[in-house]
């Protein structure tokens, strides 16, 4: 999803239409960001882990779609194979444009070069100079996703401060080949169990127990990815 994004404007993009995506834009992405709000659904299919931005030291939750770079086992022949499609994938080719000098304000952007965007195929974004219901719905989804992403970053920072996130290598057996997946962080179950009753209750009040246990249970999904990879060979 590296296509350059530009500010969506009616005067400039009034004739544009959106066609259904074939998911080729993520066909070679082995991880995609997900918010903590998505974990309950995403964890039923994908391993959910955390990665750390070395520049900002911020943590981000991601869904593993493959077991090695360039591999997305959820996209085949242009179709999504799983039941749950992460929000960041559904947002495409729209996205948000952020101005670092203007806090708490976002603008809707579009990737003009995406093949889903044209003047002839798909559903219009504007009619008679006004936003269509399609665009209004997509905008609401984008803003909701952005707010959830911001909340997720803050929550993961809190979990890190509590010492609950640890670096861990996942080892998976793919047709007899032991493969180590590095650079991942997971919730430390031992530290979680050592929390005081007050600290544990605090996690509960913050609504974090569901995402935490969803994440921990999802780690077994690496074996499902291994089976899918073997079936595709």
Backbone bond lengths (Angstrom), bond angles and torsions (degrees), N, CA, C in turn:
res aa  C-N    CA-C-N  psi(-1)  N-CA   C-N-CA  omega(-1)  CA-C   N-CA-C  phi
1 X - - - 1.443 - - 1.523 110.62 -
2 X 1.293 117.41 50.65 1.436 121.99 -174.58 1.523 113.68 -97.08
3 X 1.355 118.32 1.81 1.455 120.08 179.41 1.520 109.98 -57.71
4 X 1.326 116.03 138.68 1.453 119.89 -179.22 1.516 110.48 -64.98
5 X 1.317 116.25 139.41 1.453 121.03 -178.38 1.516 109.00 -105.96
6 X 1.331 115.33 142.29 1.457 120.77 -179.94 1.515 109.44 -130.52
7 X 1.312 116.76 155.49 1.461 121.85 -177.94 1.526 110.07 -60.91
8 X 1.337 115.59 130.48 1.470 120.58 179.30 1.524 108.99 -81.17
9 X 1.336 116.10 121.66 1.459 121.67 -178.68 1.519 110.00 -133.19
10 X 1.320 116.16 136.08 1.462 119.54 -178.78 1.524 111.37 -62.02
11 X 1.336 116.97 -39.48 1.463 119.90 -178.26 1.521 112.17 -64.58
12 X 1.306 116.85 -28.02 1.459 121.69 -177.64 1.514 112.58 -98.26
13 X 1.313 116.23 -33.55 1.469 120.90 -172.32 1.524 112.94 -118.11
14 X 1.318 117.96 20.06 1.458 122.38 -174.80 1.511 114.75 -59.74
15 X 1.342 117.58 -22.75 1.469 120.49 -177.39 1.534 112.70 -100.06
16 X 1.316 117.04 -0.03 1.466 119.22 -174.53 1.523 112.45 -75.85
17 X 1.333 113.62 149.43 1.459 121.89 176.38 1.524 109.17 -128.48
18 X 1.331 115.33 157.16 1.469 121.34 177.41 1.522 109.55 -114.21
19 X 1.328 115.94 126.47 1.458 121.67 173.67 1.524 109.35 -98.44
20 X 1.312 116.01 162.81 1.468 120.12 178.60 1.524 110.24 -62.69
21 X 1.336 116.03 143.95 1.460 120.47 -178.38 1.521 111.54 -82.46
22 X 1.335 115.43 146.51 1.465 119.57 172.93 1.531 111.01 -103.19
23 X 1.325 116.18 7.86 1.468 123.51 174.47 1.529 114.04 66.09
24 X 1.340 116.66 15.63 1.464 118.48 178.00 1.521 111.45 -66.45
25 X 1.325 117.50 -20.98 1.465 120.50 -178.90 1.531 112.49 -69.52
26 X 1.331 117.66 -15.62 1.467 119.82 177.29 1.530 111.37 -121.50
27 X 1.322 117.13 13.48 1.467 120.84 -174.16 1.525 112.47 -61.92
28 X 1.331 117.53 -21.16 1.466 120.40 -179.49 1.525 112.30 -117.58
29 X 1.321 117.15 19.30 1.465 120.89 177.48 1.520 110.11 -100.08
30 X 1.319 116.07 120.41 1.470 118.59 -177.95 1.520 112.87 -89.25
31 X 1.340 117.72 -13.17 1.463 120.97 172.51 1.524 108.74 -138.15
32 X 1.329 116.16 147.23 1.464 121.02 173.18 1.527 107.82 -137.22
33 X 1.324 116.94 147.61 1.464 119.80 179.30 1.525 111.55 -65.42
34 X 1.323 115.09 143.34 1.466 121.46 169.92 1.526 107.06 -135.58
35 X 1.309 116.87 155.11 1.462 120.35 176.59 1.520 109.45 -92.38
36 X 1.313 115.71 164.59 1.460 119.15 177.17 1.521 110.95 -62.44
37 X 1.329 116.88 -26.60 1.459 121.37 179.46 1.535 111.38 -68.07
38 X 1.324 116.86 -19.81 1.469 121.17 -178.46 1.524 113.04 -92.76
39 X 1.319 116.56 -13.34 1.463 119.63 -169.05 1.522 112.80 -58.75
40 X 1.328 117.47 -40.02 1.474 118.88 -176.34 1.524 111.73 -58.72
41 X 1.343 116.69 -33.27 1.470 120.00 179.50 1.528 111.29 -88.93
42 X 1.321 116.30 -44.71 1.459 120.15 -176.27 1.529 112.10 -67.01
43 X 1.326 116.64 -32.44 1.466 120.66 -175.23 1.520 113.21 -68.11
44 X 1.331 117.95 -15.48 1.458 119.66 178.12 1.523 111.83 -74.74
45 X 1.341 116.68 -11.72 1.464 120.15 -177.91 1.513 114.36 -127.96
46 X 1.332 116.99 -31.70 1.463 120.33 -171.88 1.526 111.47 -123.41
47 X 1.329 117.11 147.91 1.462 118.66 169.18 1.529 108.29 -67.18
48 X 1.322 116.65 131.47 1.461 121.82 176.98 1.529 107.68 -108.36
49 X 1.305 116.24 120.06 1.457 121.63 -178.76 1.530 108.19 -132.20
50 X 1.335 115.71 -178.26 1.451 120.40 -179.14 1.525 109.41 -124.65
51 X 1.320 115.14 145.00 1.462 121.03 176.67 1.518 107.79 -125.75
52 X 1.330 115.21 155.07 1.465 121.00 -176.17 1.516 110.04 -114.78
53 X 1.327 115.57 129.81 1.462 121.35 175.40 1.517 108.37 -78.15
54 X 1.320 116.30 115.07 1.467 120.51 -175.35 1.524 112.22 -66.28
55 X 1.331 117.42 -21.80 1.475 120.35 -179.52 1.520 112.02 -83.14
56 X 1.336 116.50 -41.85 1.470 119.73 -176.43 1.527 113.39 -103.74
57 X 1.351 116.52 -12.49 1.468 122.83 -175.21 1.530 112.21 64.60
58 X 1.331 117.07 13.90 1.461 120.54 175.81 1.525 110.50 -81.55
59 X 1.326 115.52 147.23 1.459 120.74 176.41 1.524 109.38 -99.15
60 X 1.316 114.53 149.30 1.455 121.44 178.18 1.521 108.60 -136.94
61 X 1.318 116.29 139.27 1.470 119.69 175.85 1.522 108.52 -87.88
62 X 1.324 115.78 138.98 1.461 120.92 -177.96 1.524 110.00 -136.16
63 X 1.322 114.89 152.20 1.460 121.60 172.30 1.522 108.14 -98.66
64 X 1.317 116.67 131.18 1.464 121.17 177.29 1.529 108.79 -85.67
65 X 1.325 115.64 118.19 1.461 120.97 179.85 1.527 111.77 -101.67
66 X 1.318 116.48 -7.92 1.459 122.27 179.22 1.514 109.11 -155.85
67 X 1.315 115.75 171.31 1.462 120.98 -175.98 1.523 113.07 -105.35
68 X 1.328 116.71 6.23 1.460 120.72 176.32 1.527 108.22 -158.86
69 X 1.324 116.73 155.70 1.470 119.82 -179.59 1.523 111.79 -55.60
70 X 1.334 115.58 141.04 1.466 120.73 179.05 1.516 114.46 84.27
71 X 1.338 117.12 1.75 1.466 120.48 -176.41 1.526 110.72 -117.11
72 X 1.332 115.90 117.39 1.456 121.39 173.24 1.522 107.63 -119.53
73 X 1.321 115.86 105.11 1.460 121.14 -176.89 1.528 112.38 -79.60
74 X 1.346 116.99 -2.61 1.454 120.55 -179.49 1.524 112.91 -95.63
75 X 1.327 117.45 -4.97 1.461 120.87 178.25 1.524 109.04 -118.80
76 X 1.320 115.33 123.37 1.464 120.42 179.76 1.520 108.76 -142.89
77 X 1.318 115.80 124.40 1.470 122.03 -179.81 1.533 111.36 53.41
78 X 1.334 115.38 39.37 1.457 120.19 176.90 1.509 115.30 77.34
79 X 1.337 117.82 6.31 1.458 120.80 -178.56 1.527 110.24 -117.82
80 X 1.331 115.28 144.92 1.463 120.37 177.54 1.517 108.52 -81.55
81 X 1.321 116.65 126.64 1.460 121.39 -173.76 1.522 113.82 -85.84
82 X 1.313 116.82 -24.10 1.457 119.16 -177.21 1.514 112.64 -88.96
83 X 1.335 115.76 174.87 1.458 121.11 178.55 1.523 111.16 -85.57
84 X 1.343 116.44 -33.68 1.465 119.34 -177.47 1.526 110.31 -106.97
85 X 1.327 115.26 127.29 1.468 121.42 177.46 1.521 107.61 -106.23
86 X 1.333 118.88 118.09 1.465 121.06 -178.88 1.527 112.16 -55.20
87 X 1.325 115.61 148.13 1.466 121.30 -175.25 1.522 112.22 -57.86
88 X 1.326 117.13 -39.57 1.459 119.80 -177.91 1.527 111.03 -63.04
89 X 1.316 117.19 -29.20 1.467 121.30 177.36 1.523 109.87 -76.10
90 X 1.331 116.05 -39.80 1.462 120.35 -179.63 1.527 111.95 -68.97
91 X 1.325 116.99 -29.53 1.469 120.62 -178.21 1.523 112.36 -64.57
92 X 1.298 117.31 -34.63 1.463 123.35 -175.08 1.531 111.49 -57.87
93 X 1.346 118.87 140.32 1.472 129.76 7.40 1.527 114.14 -92.26
94 X 1.339 116.66 10.40 1.458 118.81 173.66 1.521 109.57 -83.44
95 X 1.296 116.11 164.35 1.450 120.76 179.19 1.510 108.93 -170.40
96 X 1.314 116.34 -176.41 1.456 120.85 -179.52 1.522 110.69 -106.34
97 X 1.303 114.90 144.31 1.459 122.10 174.89 1.519 107.02 -108.84
98 X 1.320 116.77 121.75 1.460 121.90 -177.75 1.513 110.06 -108.94
99 X 1.321 116.11 142.01 1.457 122.02 173.37 1.518 107.05 -113.37
100 X 1.349 117.82 112.09 1.467 119.95 -176.74 1.520 113.53 -60.47
101 X 1.335 116.94 -19.22 1.464 120.35 -179.27 1.529 112.49 -87.52
102 X 1.337 116.00 -10.74 1.470 120.12 179.70 1.529 108.29 -121.40
103 X 1.307 117.02 99.27 1.455 121.18 -176.41 1.527 111.01 -76.68
104 X 1.323 114.98 151.94 1.466 122.77 174.52 1.525 113.20 62.82
105 X 1.327 116.99 25.48 1.462 119.81 176.37 1.519 108.39 -139.84
106 X 1.317 115.73 134.65 1.454 120.77 179.76 1.532 108.99 -131.51
107 X 1.316 115.17 156.47 1.459 121.51 177.24 1.525 108.85 -124.00
108 X 1.309 116.03 153.42 1.457 121.19 178.23 1.525 108.96 -83.93
109 X 1.328 115.97 133.33 1.460 121.15 179.07 1.518 111.26 -123.55
110 X 1.317 115.32 168.44 1.462 120.78 179.35 1.526 109.14 -140.55
111 X 1.320 115.76 145.54 1.465 121.35 175.82 1.527 107.30 -93.40
112 X 1.311 114.69 97.34 1.461 120.84 -171.90 1.520 112.81 -61.44
113 X 1.336 117.17 -29.45 1.462 120.72 -175.44 1.523 113.40 -85.31
114 X 1.325 117.19 -5.65 1.464 119.83 179.24 1.524 110.01 -63.50
115 X 1.329 115.88 142.10 1.467 118.40 -176.77 1.519 112.51 -71.31
116 X 1.331 116.82 -12.92 1.463 120.02 175.84 1.530 111.64 -75.80
117 X 1.329 116.26 -11.86 1.464 121.68 -175.99 1.525 110.03 -103.90
118 X 1.329 116.90 126.86 1.467 120.82 176.83 1.523 109.32 -160.69
119 X 1.303 115.89 179.26 1.462 120.85 177.14 1.529 111.67 -101.55
120 X 1.318 115.37 -1.27 1.470 118.70 -174.03 1.523 114.93 -120.53
121 X 1.336 117.88 -31.76 1.466 120.83 -174.07 1.522 111.35 -112.69
122 X 1.337 115.98 137.28 1.450 120.09 173.67 1.513 113.66 105.19
123 X 1.331 115.23 -163.19 1.458 122.22 -177.56 1.526 110.37 -101.03
124 X 1.335 117.88 138.49 1.465 120.34 -176.97 1.521 112.83 -69.60
125 X 1.318 115.08 151.15 1.463 121.79 175.51 1.532 110.76 -90.33
126 X 1.312 115.04 -29.05 1.468 120.34 179.88 1.528 109.25 -134.74
127 X 1.318 115.88 144.21 1.464 122.27 173.42 1.524 107.40 -136.41
128 X 1.314 115.74 126.15 1.465 121.43 -178.93 1.527 111.70 55.17
129 X 1.329 114.98 37.80 1.454 119.78 176.22 1.509 115.42 79.34
130 X 1.343 117.04 2.71 1.462 120.62 -178.99 1.523 110.74 -117.41
131 X 1.335 115.81 153.21 1.458 120.87 178.03 1.529 110.21 -66.15
132 X 1.315 116.19 138.17 1.461 120.96 177.09 1.527 109.70 -80.93
133 X 1.334 117.55 161.87 1.472 120.01 175.30 1.527 111.77 -54.77
134 X 1.343 117.01 -34.37 1.466 119.92 177.62 1.515 110.82 -58.79
135 X 1.323 117.21 -50.00 1.459 120.50 -178.61 1.519 111.08 -65.71
136 X 1.317 117.67 -39.73 1.461 120.44 178.90 1.530 111.14 -60.61
137 X 1.333 115.34 -42.72 1.473 120.03 179.22 1.515 111.11 -65.60
138 X 1.334 116.11 -43.24 1.465 119.79 -179.41 1.530 111.17 -66.05
139 X 1.325 117.02 -36.89 1.464 121.03 178.48 1.530 110.85 -63.57
140 X 1.327 116.30 -45.02 1.462 120.11 179.11 1.523 110.94 -60.58
141 X 1.340 116.14 -41.25 1.466 120.63 179.41 1.528 110.45 -64.45
142 X 1.326 117.23 -41.61 1.461 121.51 179.84 1.530 111.35 -62.48
143 X 1.318 115.69 -46.42 1.463 119.51 -178.34 1.520 110.84 -66.48
144 X 1.349 116.52 -41.44 1.460 119.96 176.77 1.519 110.93 -61.01
145 X 1.319 116.69 -43.90 1.457 121.17 178.84 1.525 111.03 -62.03
146 X 1.323 116.99 -41.70 1.471 121.46 178.86 1.528 110.49 -61.65
147 X 1.330 116.68 -45.56 1.466 120.25 -179.62 1.530 110.87 -63.12
148 X 1.327 116.08 -39.90 1.463 119.84 178.27 1.528 111.13 -66.66
149 X 1.329 116.24 -37.42 1.461 120.46 178.61 1.520 110.64 -64.58
150 X 1.332 116.94 -43.69 1.465 120.44 178.65 1.522 110.70 -62.26
151 X 1.334 116.60 -42.65 1.465 120.55 178.54 1.529 110.58 -63.42
152 X 1.338 116.09 -39.73 1.463 120.97 -179.72 1.524 111.42 -61.35
153 X 1.323 116.96 -44.07 1.469 120.62 179.59 1.524 111.15 -60.47
154 X 1.344 115.53 -41.52 1.458 119.24 178.83 1.517 112.20 -65.83
155 X 1.317 116.19 -41.48 1.468 120.78 -179.18 1.525 110.87 -66.22
156 X 1.337 116.88 -42.31 1.462 119.30 179.73 1.524 110.71 -66.12
157 X 1.335 116.45 -33.44 1.463 119.36 174.39 1.518 110.87 -63.19
158 X 1.321 116.56 -39.02 1.465 121.54 177.53 1.530 110.82 -64.34
159 X 1.349 116.76 -44.87 1.469 120.00 179.24 1.526 110.98 -63.12
160 X 1.325 116.27 -36.20 1.461 119.67 178.37 1.526 110.99 -66.69
161 X 1.329 116.17 -41.01 1.463 120.15 178.10 1.525 111.19 -61.45
162 X 1.322 116.06 -31.62 1.465 120.96 178.51 1.527 111.93 -79.47
163 X 1.337 116.52 -2.34 1.457 120.57 179.88 1.515 113.76 75.68
164 X 1.331 116.74 22.15 1.462 120.04 -174.81 1.525 113.76 -92.17
165 X 1.324 118.24 -10.10 1.463 120.76 179.68 1.530 109.59 -104.32
166 X 1.325 115.78 126.45 1.465 120.37 -179.89 1.520 110.05 -128.64
167 X 1.322 114.49 149.28 1.458 120.73 176.42 1.519 108.97 -73.92
168 X 1.326 116.13 133.89 1.468 118.89 -178.17 1.523 110.49 -148.27
169 X 1.311 114.88 142.09 1.461 121.34 174.99 1.520 108.88 -95.56
170 X 1.329 115.74 127.21 1.468 120.15 175.70 1.522 108.62 -92.19
171 X 1.320 116.13 130.76 1.456 121.46 177.70 1.521 109.27 -112.04
172 X 1.328 115.62 127.63 1.460 119.99 -177.86 1.521 108.89 -131.69
173 X 1.322 115.85 144.05 1.464 122.11 178.91 1.526 108.69 -97.88
174 X 1.334 115.76 115.01 1.462 121.17 178.08 1.519 108.19 -113.59
175 X 1.326 116.10 100.46 1.468 122.03 -179.79 1.524 111.76 52.88
176 X 1.326 115.69 44.55 1.460 120.33 178.40 1.512 114.73 87.40
177 X 1.317 117.01 -8.15 1.465 121.30 178.58 1.526 109.29 -94.30
178 X 1.340 116.01 119.20 1.455 120.55 177.13 1.525 108.61 -79.81
179 X 1.316 115.94 119.46 1.456 119.79 -177.68 1.528 109.47 -118.89
180 X 1.328 116.35 126.05 1.457 121.67 178.64 1.527 109.82 -98.62
181 X 1.306 115.63 131.14 1.464 121.41 179.28 1.520 107.48 -112.30
182 X 1.321 115.85 114.20 1.460 121.48 -172.35 1.527 112.09 -104.56
183 X 1.327 115.18 173.41 1.457 121.46 175.34 1.512 114.78 77.56
184 X 1.319 117.06 17.83 1.455 120.92 -177.20 1.527 110.89 -108.28
185 X 1.306 115.14 153.91 1.468 121.61 175.08 1.521 108.44 -122.47
186 X 1.317 115.00 145.38 1.465 121.32 177.59 1.524 108.46 -136.17
187 X 1.318 115.92 166.06 1.463 120.29 174.37 1.522 108.99 -73.94
188 X 1.303 116.18 131.67 1.462 122.62 179.92 1.534 108.54 -78.91
189 X 1.326 115.87 106.69 1.463 119.71 -177.52 1.526 111.93 -62.48
190 X 1.340 116.51 -37.15 1.464 119.63 179.82 1.528 110.56 -62.16
191 X 1.333 116.27 -45.82 1.474 120.08 178.75 1.531 110.43 -64.77
192 X 1.327 116.37 -37.84 1.466 120.54 179.17 1.527 110.06 -60.72
193 X 1.321 116.24 -42.63 1.466 120.55 -179.02 1.524 112.56 -72.86
194 X 1.318 116.67 -18.81 1.470 120.83 179.97 1.530 112.56 -87.73
195 X 1.329 117.60 -6.73 1.462 119.78 -179.61 1.526 110.54 -62.39
196 X 1.305 115.44 148.04 1.462 119.74 175.94 1.525 108.86 -70.16
197 X 1.314 116.06 164.39 1.464 119.94 178.54 1.528 110.35 -58.72
198 X 1.311 115.69 -37.90 1.464 120.11 -179.00 1.532 110.72 -65.83
199 X 1.335 116.97 -43.47 1.464 120.96 179.65 1.526 111.11 -66.77
200 X 1.330 116.13 -40.16 1.462 119.97 179.31 1.528 110.56 -65.26
201 X 1.333 115.92 -40.42 1.457 120.58 178.52 1.528 110.44 -64.59
202 X 1.332 115.75 -34.39 1.457 119.92 178.14 1.528 110.39 -62.86
203 X 1.341 116.80 -42.46 1.467 120.48 176.59 1.526 110.58 -60.81
204 X 1.318 115.72 -40.52 1.463 120.38 179.75 1.520 110.67 -63.60
205 X 1.329 116.96 -45.23 1.463 120.89 -179.15 1.524 111.66 -64.28
206 X 1.315 116.19 -31.42 1.461 120.79 178.31 1.532 112.40 -79.10
207 X 1.329 116.68 -4.57 1.462 120.75 179.56 1.515 113.31 74.72
208 X 1.338 116.55 28.76 1.461 120.19 -173.18 1.526 113.89 -98.99
209 X 1.313 117.56 -13.74 1.458 118.72 -176.71 1.525 111.67 -64.94
210 X 1.330 117.80 -40.50 1.460 120.51 178.21 1.517 112.59 -58.79
211 X 1.347 118.20 -54.09 1.462 119.66 177.91 1.525 113.27 -60.58
212 X 1.330 117.29 -38.11 1.467 119.88 -179.06 1.525 110.77 -64.16
213 X 1.327 116.76 -49.61 1.459 119.25 -178.56 1.526 111.14 -71.51
214 X 1.335 117.04 -30.61 1.456 119.61 174.13 1.518 111.28 -62.97
215 X 1.330 115.76 -43.03 1.466 120.96 177.27 1.517 111.21 -61.81
216 X 1.324 116.87 -48.51 1.471 120.14 -177.37 1.524 110.88 -62.60
217 X 1.323 117.23 -42.95 1.461 119.72 179.16 1.519 112.71 -67.24
218 X 1.339 116.46 -28.41 1.469 120.13 -176.80 1.521 112.74 -71.74
219 X 1.316 118.03 -18.44 1.465 119.99 -176.44 1.528 111.78 -60.27
220 X 1.329 116.39 -25.03 1.467 119.35 177.24 1.522 112.47 -69.95
221 X 1.325 116.92 -13.04 1.463 120.05 -179.98 1.531 112.89 -68.38
222 X 1.343 117.14 -12.34 1.469 118.14 176.61 1.528 110.02 -61.32
223 X 1.321 116.72 -31.24 1.473 119.91 178.47 1.526 110.85 -68.97
224 X 1.332 116.72 -34.28 1.461 119.73 176.32 1.524 110.23 -65.63
225 X 1.341 117.08 -41.54 1.458 120.85 177.57 1.522 110.50 -61.62
226 X 1.320 116.31 -38.89 1.459 119.93 178.77 1.525 111.19 -62.51
227 X 1.332 116.53 -41.18 1.481 120.53 179.10 1.537 109.68 -65.63
228 X 1.316 116.80 -41.76 1.464 119.84 179.76 1.532 110.19 -63.51
229 X 1.335 116.50 -41.30 1.464 119.33 179.39 1.523 110.64 -62.58
230 X 1.317 117.02 -41.53 1.471 119.93 179.68 1.527 110.71 -65.63
231 X 1.328 117.66 -38.03 1.458 121.00 179.88 1.513 111.95 -67.47
232 X 1.330 116.64 -29.10 1.477 120.83 -178.83 1.511 112.81 -79.72
233 X 1.321 117.25 -11.92 1.474 119.66 -177.22 1.524 110.11 -77.19
